[in-house]
Structure formats: structure tokens, C-alpha cells
Amino acid sequence: MSSQLEVSDVSIAYGAEAVVRGVSFALEPGQIGCLLGPSGCGKTTLLRAIAGFEPVRQGRIALHGVCVSRPGLTVPPERRRVGMVFQDLALFPHLSVADNIGFGLRRASARARGQRIDDLLALIGLGRAHRQYPHELSGGMQQRVALARAMAPRPEILLLDEPFSNIDAERREQLAREVREMLRREGVTGILVTHDQLEAFAMADAIGVLGDGALHQWGSGFELYHEPVDRFVADFIGQGVLVPGRVRDRDRVATELGELAGQRPHGLPIGSLAEVLVRPDDVFCDDSSPIRAVVVDSAFRGAEFLYTLRLASGVEILCMTPSHHHHAIGAEIGIRPHANHLVAFPRRY
């Protein structure tokens, strides 16, 4: 089975400025991918190249094994069978919900068009909204209509450019899960662009972390969190602190928190200086532990507290605990490390 989308060693530039450099990844039919990274990292430019709006300077883009972009060739968007949901949704305010969804079905018969609109309205949970107008809907409902409109012509791949940015933060993750389920039911391959890792985790099967135009890592959310390949990914995904240490053997590093061991070999020379990634969920409160730390900050998160703790050396780490473990600022507490995934990098200083 050929990949639905293949991006091979793609570079994109505006004049002399390289915006995307040597990016490669692939999506299988029905798979949902995500390009995740900070503003200005090149993720939207890469999405626009996949859609056919930007030429590539190097490499190739193929859809179902057919090359649609390479230097000197850019197949136009209308010939790629690609759907796109934009950040601003771009719904037609003067058209009803039904007419917005059916806009790309003008060549279909009236019966086929009506059936497709009915099916998609049922899919997005707006089965009675045919005659409503976009301004009469909530932001989340408008997002569903934009999604249905993009899916109506049955594109081979659906591209979503920061589609939840205008939705309240507390709704974004839920809406991302709902959109994932809609794409699953339709069997549509999708690729999402976002700077929000919670959206990426909720929606995507595979996530590519981009920084400064380069793809640092492509993998599942679990792999990115627990097995980051470099400092950029370790810093961008989740929360954590790099704690100084010295390599004892292939899977143990001695630190101020004691010897940290894990399942992932780090490949650093024995005896070398290292920095170990310690996540908030790698540190437990334990009153009986000889390792002590002072609470310098706390953030209440309902079921949990996120504590900032200062070790004896002055190094500060993070600790996530159930909220019934309430410690005052300035309190000295016992802590115990528990890390199953050892992520270590060479010491920078």
C-alpha cells in the first residue's frame, strides 16, 4: 500500500531566505498527522506547499505515489484533490449552512448534492441546521461547518491550518477529538498545523515537531514526550528541567536526585558530564525520603498541584502531585525520583 502523502527532502525558500529545510515524512491512508511548532517555524508554509500554493525549491511531494511538487513543477491546488480548512474558516456569510457545505458540489446532481449535505450535517451533529446562517452559530459549530464544507467533495487529504485558534482554550482539545472522530468515520487522511501540543496529542496519530524550518522529530505524542531526540523537542513538548549529572553506565546517570535509570540507552560515554531531562511526573513527594527540596512556587490545577522545588544546589525542578498534597511556599519537603524513560544530553557547560 502506497503512502497517501509523501514529503521527501523538501526545502522552500522566499528569495534567498530558506523557510523550510530538508523535511521528510509520510502519511498512510486514513492516518492523521500534525505539524507542531512555534510561530514562524515554517509549518504553515509547508502545509501550503502540500496544498499547491507554494513551490518547492528542493525535494518532492507526492499524493498516492503521484508527484505533485518538485523544482519546476507545481500541480495547482484544484488538481490535487486536497481540502483545506483555514484559520479564519472563510464561511460565506450570505449562504445558509447547507449552501456553504454544498458549495463545492455544484457539478453533482441535486439529489446527490442534497444527500451529501444531509450526511455531513448528521456527521457533524448539526442535522437541523440546514437553513441557519454562520452568524447564528457558535464558534465550535462554525468550525464543524467549515470542516464539512472541506470534506464534501471527498478530498484525498484534508489540510487544517490552525483551525481551532479562534475557539476558547478549554474547548480546543475537545473539538480536536471530535474532528478526529469525524475524519475517522469518513476515512479521510488529515494533517493539522498547530502550535498547541494538547490539540496535537488529541487529534494526531503522528506528530512532527518543527523548529526554524527543520523537522526535529516525527513520532507519536508518547515518543515525543518520553523520548525526545534533542533539546529543542525536550523543551517544546511538555514541561521539564535538565538536571546536571554524570554517566555511570549505559542506562544510569548520577544526579543530585540520586541515580536515575531508564529504559532508553542514552549513548553517552561512561564518566562524561550530562544533563538529564526530569519531567514533573518523574518526581514524587515522599516525606520519608532523604532528598529534600524547598517549595518556591505552586500552581493549583484542580486535581493537581504543580510545584516548583529548589534543590540544595539551587537547581529548580518541577513536581506534579495530587492536590490533597498541599505544601506551603517555603516548606521543605521530601521527594523521590521515579523516571522510566532516561533522556540525557551532553552537558553544555
Secondary structure as GFF3:
##gff-version 3
##sequence-region A 1 349
A	DSSP	beta_strand	5	14	.	.	.	ID=ss1
A	DSSP	beta_strand	17	27	.	.	.	ID=ss2
A	DSSP	beta_strand	32	36	.	.	.	ID=ss3
A	DSSP	alpha_helix	43	51	.	.	.	ID=ss4
A	DSSP	beta_strand	58	63	.	.	.	ID=ss5
A	DSSP	beta_strand	66	70	.	.	.	ID=ss6
A	DSSP	beta_strand	73	74	.	.	.	ID=ss7
A	DSSP	three_ten_helix	77	79	.	.	.	ID=ss8
A	DSSP	beta_strand	82	85	.	.	.	ID=ss9
A	DSSP	alpha_helix	97	101	.	.	.	ID=ss10
A	DSSP	three_ten_helix	102	105	.	.	.	ID=ss11
A	DSSP	alpha_helix	110	123	.	.	.	ID=ss12
A	DSSP	three_ten_helix	134	136	.	.	.	ID=ss13
A	DSSP	alpha_helix	139	151	.	.	.	ID=ss14
A	DSSP	beta_strand	157	161	.	.	.	ID=ss15
A	DSSP	alpha_helix	169	186	.	.	.	ID=ss16
A	DSSP	beta_strand	189	194	.	.	.	ID=ss17
A	DSSP	alpha_helix	197	203	.	.	.	ID=ss18
A	DSSP	beta_strand	206	211	.	.	.	ID=ss19
A	DSSP	beta_strand	214	219	.	.	.	ID=ss20
A	DSSP	alpha_helix	221	226	.	.	.	ID=ss21
A	DSSP	alpha_helix	231	236	.	.	.	ID=ss22
A	DSSP	beta_strand	241	249	.	.	.	ID=ss23
A	DSSP	beta_strand	252	255	.	.	.	ID=ss24
A	DSSP	beta_strand	258	261	.	.	.	ID=ss25
A	DSSP	beta_strand	273	278	.	.	.	ID=ss26
A	DSSP	three_ten_helix	280	282	.	.	.	ID=ss27
A	DSSP	beta_strand	283	285	.	.	.	ID=ss28
A	DSSP	beta_strand	292	300	.	.	.	ID=ss29
A	DSSP	beta_strand	304	310	.	.	.	ID=ss30
A	DSSP	beta_strand	316	322	.	.	.	ID=ss31
A	DSSP	beta_strand	332	337	.	.	.	ID=ss32
A	DSSP	beta_strand	344	346	.	.	.	ID=ss33
###
